[in-house]
Amino acid sequence: MNNISLPVTKSFNCDVLVLGGGCAGFSAAVCAARHGAEVILADINGFLGGTATAGLVGPFMTSFDTEGKTQLIRGFFDEFVKRMEGNGGAIHPSKMDFGNSYTAYRTAGHRNCSVFDSEAYKALAEEICIENNIKLMYHMMFIKTDTENSRITSAYFATKDGIYKITAKIFIDCSGDADMAYAAGVPMQNSTETQSSSLFFTVGGVDKAAMDKHMLEAHNMEEKFYMKEIITEREQGRFPISRAKIALYESTDGSWRVNMSQLDNVDSTKPEEVTSAEIAGRKQIKYIMDFLKNNVAGCERITLIQSAPALGVRESRRIVGEYILTLEDISVGKRFEDSVFCCSNSIDIHKKGGVDYIPTKLKGAYYIPYRSLLAKSIDNLLVAGRCISADRTVMAAIRVMPPCFAMGQAAGTAAALSLNSEACPKNISVAELTDALIAGGVYLP
């Protein structure tokens, strides 16, 4: 594919090209720019946020340790949430307990979530990018790369204006599906399984007082989350969805996000499969709405506000990097010499028929090494987000948005240090990188 010649309409040049404007890409672009890099951030959507906005996924899952005592993911993530909070668009995780409407009344893994409004995210993310002189390029469909001597030299995008070519010194793949890495020939980890996807949607008209009363007074999990009713409805053919719990999260704008649809065995790199899943997801919304209205206290008069413009994908490609983070590593809290952030998110594997949820048993944290962000065979490529070099069980824990912010901060900071030292990302000083991250608010105990 790299040898195919494309008719180029326009060409651009920068120090760092970031592919994907989700949590990881936005964070990477800002942190690279703040360290002096000229940055282009390219995204297929007409706004930033990725799953947080196009996917309507929320809230941000925990950034704290399992006991809720120490905030582990700080840095740019913490800055962004605080600025959204200042605009009335978020609630800081330090102010969030669990078992309430903002956490879908859940306890396990839902302590210290960060509630936010998607529109507040979009507006503030663009404001921050403009503050840092980042060139935003929307409506850019990535096509391919040119590579030479184990380096990417340029990336190509399809637009309504023709083919755009962007050359850069450092490339950061935050596409979620490892699109740039895959196109450049980076080896991928093979997996015969893929986590189920979901199509989030938002509703209005929830009677919060009635919902609170039932949920907070429920005697057991089945009563609280209506599992018996869902199973009964499914057995009678009125609820053809394999999820067995309700999940409504109140947002800061008074709407509620619903995470109840389930689309199994979807390959997010295949447009035909994604199309079918999105159609099926919207059909599932009707069944979910009917079930909520007929069975769930406080939902009798709910109305559909919108379905997510994009499917919420939990798993797709993962690169083979300089190091593959393993379940054993995070189970024992292994501390690496090149650790770039730490977290305590639990393993959460969605699959047909249920969820494998494995709470983190560590009182402290586990660590993610810089080498897991480095592509094995391309010297000037960094990867951040749910496609980094980790096994699928680990990815089921760190794929959520706060860790993605942290990965992006590490990748963007490393890219800028690479430029400043005239060394490829694999050869920069790890000590300088960790010093820069700590100076940027990253917590590395």
N, C-alpha and C positions, 0 to 999 in steps of 0.2 A: 504493500500500500504506500510506503514512503517514497517509492519511485514514480508514482503517478504525478504527472505535471498538471497543475490546475491553472486556469486563467484567472489571474489576480486583478481585482478591481482597485483595491486600495491596500497600501502597506503601512504598518506602524512599527515603531521600535520603542523598547523600554528596557529598564534594568531587570524587572521582575514581572512576569506574567502569571497571574493567578487565575486558574480555571475553576469557576464555581463560586457563587456569592452567598452560599449558605453560612452557617455559623463558623465553620472552619475557614472558609475562603475569605469572609469579611474580616475575621480576626487576623489572618495571615497578611492580607493586603495592608491593613492599618499598621500592624506592627513592623512590617518591612518598610513602609513609608516613613514611620516615625524614626527609623534608624538611617534615614537618608536615601533610600532607594526610590527611583522613579518607577511607579507601579501602574500597570493596567489590570483591572479586574473585569473579567468577561463572564457573562452569565446568559443563559438561554431565556430567562424570564425578563420582565420589565421592571423588576424590583429586586431588592436583596432579601435574604432570610432563608431561602431554601425550604426545608421542612417546617421551619418556624412560621413561615408566612404562606408559601404556596401549598404546603402540606397541612396548614392549620394545626400542627402538632404543638401541644403545650399541656402543662407548664414545663419550664426547664426542670428536669429532674434534679436530684440533690447535688449540691456542691460541697456538702459537709461530710464529716465522718459519721459512722453508724450511730454514735451516741448523740449526735447533734450538738457537740461541744465546740468543734473546731471547723472553720471553713477551710477546706482543702484547695478548692479551685478558686483562685482569686484573680489577680492580674487584670487583663483586659476584660474578661468576663464580668468581674465584679464592677469595674468602672462602667461598663455598658448598662448593667442592671440598675445601678444607682442613678445613672443619668435618665434612664427611662422612668424610674421611680420619681425623680424630680419633676418629670412632665406628667405625672399621674398615670403612666402606662405600665407600671409594674409594682410588685411588692418584693422587697429584698428577702432573700432566703432566711436571714437571721430573724425575721419577724414571722416566719411561717412554721407552725407546728404541723401536726398531721391529724388525720381522722376528721377533717372538716370538708366543707364544700369545695375549697380550692384544691384539695388533694383527692377528689372523688371519694372522700370518706375512708380512704385507705390508710393503713398504718405501715405495713411492711414496705420499705424502700421509698416511702413518700414523705419522710421527715425533711424539712427545710427545702421544699421545692420553691421555685421562683415563678410566680404568676406574672404573665405579661399579656399585653394586647398586641396583636399582629400588626395593626396599622401604626401603632407607636414604634414598633420595631422598624418597620420600613422607613419611616420618616427620619428617625434618629440615626439609623445606619447610613443613610445617604448624607445626612448632615456631617457625620464624622468623617466619611470618605472625602467630602468636599473640603473639610477643614485640613485634611492631610494631603491635599493635591493629588488624590488618586483619580486616574481616568477611568470612569465607569463606562463600560460598553455592554449594553443590553441587547437582547434578541440575537445572540450570537450562538449558532449551533456549531460546536466543535466537529471538525472532519478528520484531520490527520496532522501528523508532525513530519518535519524533516529531521533526520538524525545524521550525525557524522562523527566518527571517532568516539563513540559512546557518549555523545552529547546531543541534546535536542538543540537545533538551531532556530527553528521557527514552528509556529502552529497556524493552522488554517481553519477558517470559520465560514459557514454558509450564512449569508444575509440576504435580505430582499434587494440589496444594492450590489449583489454579486459576491465573489469570494474575497474575504479579507485575510491578509497574511500579517502575523505579528511575530517579529523577531525579538529575542530577549537573551539575557545572559543566564538568568536563573528562571526555572519554571516550577510552579507549585500546583499540583493536581489536587483540587478539593472538590472534584466532580461527584463524589459519593460512589460512583461506579468505576473509578480508576480509569476513566476514558483516555486521558492523555498517556498515562503509563502503559496501558494496554496497546495503544496505537504505536508507541515508541518501542514496543517489543519487550517490556519488562515482564518477567515470568509471573504468573498468577498462581495462587494456591488453589488446588482443586478441591471441590466439595460436591458431594452428591445430594446435599440437602440445602435448602434455603428457607430462612424464616418467613413466616406469613407476613403479608403486607396488610395495611389498613387504609381505608378512605375515611379520614376524619370529616366531621361536619359540625356546624354550630346551630344551636337552637335558642329561641327566646321564649318568654312566657312561663318560665319555671317558677313555681311557688316555693321560694327558698325556705320559708318558715315550715311548710308542710314537709318538704324534703328533709330538712334538718331534724325535725321531730321524729320522723320514722328512722332515719339512719342513725341518729345518736341514741335512740332508745332501743334499737334492735338487739335481740338477745344473743344472736349468733351470726356467723358469717353468711350462712345460707339465707337467713331472713333478711340480713342487711342488703345483700347483693342480688336477691331474687333468683338464685340459681335453680331452685325447684320449679319456679314458674317458667323460666326459660326452657328448661329440659322438657316440661310438660307441653309447652307450645311447640317445641321442636318435634316431639313425638307425634303430635297431632298435625304436623305439616304446616304450621303457621309461622315458624321461625327457622328458616333454612340456613342458619349461620352457626358455625361451630363454637363461637365464643360462649362462655357460660356465666359471665358476670356483666352487670351494667357498669358503665364508667362514664360519668358526667363530671366535668371539671368547670367550676365557675371561673370566669375571667374578670379582669378589672373593669371591663366595660358593661358588665351585667349580663352578657351572653354566657352560654355554657358550651364547651367543646365536648363532643361525644366521640369516644374511642370504642366502638363496638363492632364495626364491620371487620370481616376477616377474609382475605383473599389468599388462598394457599398456592404454593408452588409457582410463583410468578417470577420469571427472569426479567429483571428491570432493564436489561440491556437489549431486550427484544421488543420493539414497538408494538408488534401484533399482540403479544401477551399483555403488555401494559394497557393497551387499548381495551382488550377484553376484560381485564381486571377492573378498570375504571368504570366501564359500563355495568359490570356485575356489582361493583361497590355502590353505585347510585341506586340500583335495584334493591340492594340490601337495606338502604336507608329507609325505604318505605316500610319494610317489615319492622325495623328497629323503632321507627316513630310510632307505629301502631302498637307495638308491644309496650313502649314507655307510657303512652297515653292510657292504655287499658290496665296496666299493672303497677306502675311506679308512683308512689305518693309524691305529689307536687308537679307531676308531668301531665296532668289531665288536659291542660290547655296550651301545651307547647306548640310552637310554630317553627318550621325549618327556615333558617336564615340563609345558609349556603352550604354546599358541599365543597370540599377542598379542591382547588384547581389541579392539584397534583397528588398522585398516590403516595402514601407514606411507606417507603421501602425500608425494611430493617436490615437487609443483607443482600449483597451481590458480590462483585469482585473484591478480592483482597490481594495486595501485592506480596511478592517475596522480596523482603527487604534485607538489609544488612543483619537484622536480627528479627526472628519471629517470636513475639511475646506469647508465652504459654500459660495455660491454666495453673500449672504448678508455680510459675513465677508470681502470679497475683494471689494465689492461695496462701503463700508464706510471706507476702509483702516484700519480695526481693528488692533490694536497693541497688540500682545500677550506678556505675561511675558516671554514666552519661544520662542520668534521669533528668527529664525536662518538666514533668509535673507529676502530681500524685492525686489519687481519688479513692473512693470507696464504694463506687456504684456496684450494685448486685447484678448477678447474671440473670438475664431475662430473655428466654428463648421462646418465641411464639411459634406454634406449629399447629397443624391440623389436629383438632380434638382437645387442645389445651395449651397450657404454658408451663414450661419448666423454669421455675423461679428458685434461684439459689442465693440466699442472702449472704452478704459478706460477713465472715466471722471475725475478721480482724478488728481490733479496737482502734488501730491506727489507720494506715493507708497502704495501698500498693502503688507501684511506680511504673511509669512508661519511659523507655529509653529512647534517646534521640535516634539510635540506629533503626528503630522501627519506622521512622519517617523517611528513611533513605532507600530509594529504589536500588535493587541489586545491580542492575546492568547499565544504568544511565547516571553519569556523574553529576549533571547539573539539574537533577529533578528531585524535588521534595514532595511528599504526599502527606496530606492531613485529612482527618475525617474518618468515616467508617470503612475506608478501603486501605488503612495502613497495614503494616506487616504484623499481624496478630492472628492466632488461631481463632476459629469461629466461636468458641466458647468465651474467650476473652472479649471478642468483638461484641458479643451479646451484652456485655457490661459497659463497655466504653463507647458504644455507638451513640449514646444519648448526647444532648446538646452541650451541657457544660464541659465535658471532656473534649468535645470537638472544638470549642472555643480555645481550650488550652493547647490542643495540638496545633491549631492555627497560629497561636502566638509563638509557639516554639519554631514552627516552620518559617514564618515571616521574619522573625528575629535572626534565625540562622541564615536565611537568604541574604539579608543585609550584611551580616558579618562576613559572609563569603565574598560579597562584592568588595567590602572595605579591606579585606585582607588579601584579595586576589587569589584566594584558594577555593577549590571546589567545595561544596557543602560537606563532603565526606572527610575533608582534611582540615576543617576549621578547628580552633581550640575549643574543646568542650568546656574548659574552665571559663573562657571568655563568654561562651554561650550561657552557661548557668549564671554567671555574674550579671549578664545583661537581662536575663529573665527575672532574676531576683530583684534587680533594680526596677523592673517593670511590674513589680507587685506579685510575681509568682511565688507560691509557698512551696518550699522544698526543705522540709525538716530533716 
